[in-house]
Amino acid sequence: MTAPNLVTDEIVEDGARALAADRGDLLAFEGKYDPDGVLKARRESYRRQVRAVLGATAMDLASRVRETDQERTAAMYEGARWILRDDGMGELDEVVAHDAGVHLERMDTNAWYLGIQVGGEVLQVWIGAKRTKVTATASEDF
């Protein structure tokens, strides 16, 4: 698994310069005369160290975000029959059901019925279209 590309060359360079300064090795980045390539090797060493730390941090962050999302999803489904979400303007945006039976049926031209059954309870979603506008209404039938 690869980490998200959060570590840019600019961030690595800034970190390497800060690390060198912290260690009192300003010559690694400020020195101009380097016939043997010693300063270049020291600069690359600092860059490698910074990449390793930042890469591990990015991987850890991505892993924690994934775990949090998985925990949130598990908690959301725990004990839930289904979940209806609207778009904030009163329109149906999403229907999520876990361990459910689904019945989708075309009732007429541009009209569909979606029934979701969980544990003997049924959620009915009616979907219709007029010209290009699609509407959906949901009702819980117990």
C-alpha positions in Angstrom: 0.0 0.0 0.0 1.4 3.4 -0.9 0.9 6.5 1.2 -1.0 9.5 -0.2 1.3 11.8 -2.0 1.5 14.4 0.8 5.3 14.7 0.8 6.5 17.1 -1.8 10.1 17.9 -2.8 9.7 21.4 -1.3 8.6 20.0 2.0 11.5 17.5 2.0 14.0 20.2 1.1 12.7 22.5 3.9 12.8 19.6 6.4 16.3 18.5 5.3 17.6 22.1 5.7 16.0 22.3 9.2 17.5 19.0 10.2 20.9 20.0 9.1 20.6 23.3 10.9 19.4 21.5 14.0 22.5 19.3 13.9 24.8 22.4 13.3 25.7 21.2 9.8 24.9 24.4 7.9 27.8 23.7 5.5 25.9 20.8 4.0 23.5 23.2 2.3 25.4 26.5 2.3 28.8 25.2 1.2 29.7 25.9 -2.4 33.0 24.1 -2.8 32.4 20.3 -3.0 34.9 18.6 -5.3 34.6 15.2 -3.6 30.8 15.2 -3.4 30.9 15.0 0.4 28.4 17.9 0.9 26.1 16.5 -1.8 26.1 13.1 0.0 25.3 14.8 3.3 22.4 16.7 1.7 21.0 13.5 0.3 21.4 11.8 3.6 19.3 14.5 5.3 16.7 14.3 2.5 16.4 10.5 2.9 15.9 10.9 6.6 13.2 13.5 6.2 11.5 11.4 3.5 11.5 8.3 5.7 10.0 10.2 8.7 7.4 12.1 6.6 6.5 8.9 4.6 5.9 6.9 7.7 3.8 9.8 9.1 1.7 9.9 6.0 1.2 6.2 6.0 0.2 6.3 9.7 -2.2 9.1 9.0 -3.8 7.4 6.1 -4.1 4.2 8.1 -5.8 6.1 11.0 -8.2 7.8 8.7 -9.2 4.4 7.2 -9.6 2.8 10.6 -11.8 5.8 11.7 -13.9 5.5 8.6 -14.4 1.7 9.2 -15.3 2.3 12.8 -17.8 5.0 11.9 -19.4 2.8 9.2 -19.6 -0.1 11.7 -21.2 2.1 14.3 -23.6 3.5 11.7 -24.9 0.1 10.8 -25.0 -1.3 14.3 -28.7 -1.9 15.1 -29.8 0.1 12.1 -32.5 -1.2 9.7 -31.6 1.4 7.1 -30.4 4.9 6.9 -32.0 7.7 4.9 -29.9 10.7 4.2 -31.1 13.9 2.6 -29.2 16.6 0.8 -29.8 19.3 3.3 -32.7 20.7 1.2 -35.2 18.0 2.0 -34.5 15.9 -1.1 -33.6 12.2 -0.8 -29.8 11.8 -1.4 -28.9 8.3 -0.2 -30.5 5.1 1.1 -28.2 2.7 2.9 -29.3 -0.7 4.1 -27.4 -3.6 5.6 -28.3 -7.3 5.3 -31.5 -6.3 3.4 -33.7 -7.7 0.7 -34.1 -5.3 -2.2 -37.0 -5.2 -4.7 -36.7 -2.7 -7.6 -39.6 -2.7 -10.1 -40.5 -0.5 -13.0 -44.1 0.5 -12.4 -44.7 2.7 -15.5 -42.8 4.8 -18.0 -40.4 6.9 -15.8 -41.6 5.4 -12.5 -40.0 2.8 -10.3 -40.7 1.2 -6.9 -37.8 0.3 -4.6 -38.6 -1.8 -1.6 -36.0 -2.6 1.0 -36.8 -5.2 3.6 -34.9 -5.7 6.8 -36.2 -8.0 9.5 -39.8 -7.9 8.4 -39.9 -4.1 8.1 -40.1 -2.4 4.6 -38.8 0.9 3.4 -40.6 2.1 0.3 -38.9 4.5 -2.1 -40.9 5.8 -5.1 -38.8 7.1 -7.9 -40.2 9.1 -10.8 -39.1 11.3 -13.6 -40.8 14.1 -15.5 -38.8 15.1 -18.6 -35.3 15.3 -17.1 -36.1 15.9 -13.4 -35.9 12.8 -11.2 -37.7 12.8 -7.9 -37.7 10.2 -5.1 -39.8 9.9 -1.9 -39.3 7.5 0.9 -41.8 6.1 3.5 -41.3 3.5 6.2 -44.1 0.9 6.2 -44.2 -1.1 9.4 
